[in-house]
Amino acid sequence: MKKIQKEVDRLNDQIKKYKEFGTNSRNRPEHLQELVGWKNFLENATGLPETERIKKYKASGAEFRCLYFIQGDQ
């Protein structure tokens, strides 16, 4: 759980920077959306059974990261 909290904290920092500095060619809006989706997934889906986690990751907007996390979690 510490590892997950550390990742969530890192994501919160990145999201804060996006909101502070705005988006540009390096800080793309779709990347911000992916970060928010990934953070939400980590906060809400990590304790769920596999089928529920898969539903959550598909709805999160960060499918690639979430799929990698789910596979590494087994």
N, C-alpha and C positions, 0 to 999 in steps of 0.2 A: 504494500500500500504506500510506503514511503516513496517508492519509485514513481508511482502514479501521481502522488501529490506534487512531487518535484517537477514532473512534466507539466502538470496543470499550472503550477506557479510560473514556469517558463513561458507557457502559452499566454497566460494573463499579461506578462510583461510585453510580449510581442504585440498582443492585441492593443494594449495601452499605447504603444509606440505608433501603431497604425492610426489610431484615433487621434493622437496628438499631432502627428506630422502629415496625416492625410495619405492619399494614394497617388502614385505616379507610375512611371514606367517600371520602376524597380519594385514598388509596393503595389501590386495589382489587387484590385477589389476581390477578384476570385480567390486569391491567396488568403486574404483576410477571412472570407467566408469559409474556406477550408479550415483555417486555424480555429475559428469559433465552433465549427462542427466537430472537430477533433477534440477540443476541450470539453464540449458538452457530452460527447461520447464517453470520454474518460471519467467524467464526473457521474454520469448516470447509468452506464451500461456494464461496468466492469464486474459487478457482482451477480449479474443475471445468467441464466442458463444459455447455452450456445445459440439456440434458435432465437431467443429474444435479443441477444447481442447482435446477431446478423440483421434482424429487422431494424434495430437502432442504428447500426453503422450505415445501412442503405439510406436511412432517412437523414443522416447527419450531414451529407454533402462532402465528406472526407473519406470516400470509400476506399481508396488505395491504402491510406495509413491505417484505417480501421481493420481492413482485411489482414494486413501484415501483423497488426497487434493481436488479432484473434488467432491467427495461425501460430504465432509465437507463444500464445498463452496456453496451448494444449500440451 
